[in-house]
């Protein structure tokens, strides 16, 4: 697929990637919020759903989600 060309495309791909990985790990928005709270993030089910729907995912949020979902060996071209 190659790398994204615009900031908007990067944001949309990051949101789609997180949604897909959550589904693959069978993690709900609520469960993700609980896991993120353990790492200092004040997120709710609704705030996560809104971030992913609007594709407004910060780098810190993305990295924290990658960590709490236990993802390793991510290829940026897959995002």
N, C-alpha and C positions, 0 to 999 in steps of 0.2 A: 504494500500500500504506500510506503514511503512516508516521509515526514510531512506534518501539517505545514501549510503555507502562510497562514495568518493566525493572529492571536485568538480570534473567535473560533477557528477550526481546532486549535490546540485545546481550548476550553471545552468545546463540545466533545472532542475525543476523550478528554480526561473524564468527563462526566459519564460518557457511555462505558468507558473502561471500568470505572468504579461500580457502576450498576451491574455490569456483566460479572465482575469478580465477586460482588456480594451475592449474586444469584448462584454462582458456581459454588461458593462457600456456604450457601444456605444461611446467610446472615441478613436479618431484617434491618430496616432503618433504626428501629428501637434498640436492637442488640448492638448495632454499630455505635449508637449514641452512648450506650453503657460502656462499651470498650474504650471509646475515646475519652470519656470522663476519667477513666483510670490513668490517662496520660495528660490530664490538665485541660482538655477541651470541654467547653460548656456548650454542648450540642444537644438538641432534642430531635426526636423523630421528624417533626415538622421542619426544623431548620435544615436538616440533612436533605430531606425531600425537596425543599425549595432550592437549595444550592445545586442539586443535581438536575432539577427541572430547568433552572435558569442557566445552567452551565457557568456558575460563578464559583469555581473551586480554586481556592488559593493553593500555592505550592505546599505550604505547611499542612493544610488539610489533606491534600493528596498523599503526601508522604506519611502522615499519621495513619491514614486509612490503609495504605500499603503495609505499614508495620502491624497494625492490629488485625489485619486480615491474614498476616503471615505470608505475604507474597515475596518471592525471591526470584532472581534471574529474569527481571522484566526487560524486555526488548522494547526500546522507545518506538520502534516502527510498528509495534503491536498496539500502540495507543493511538 
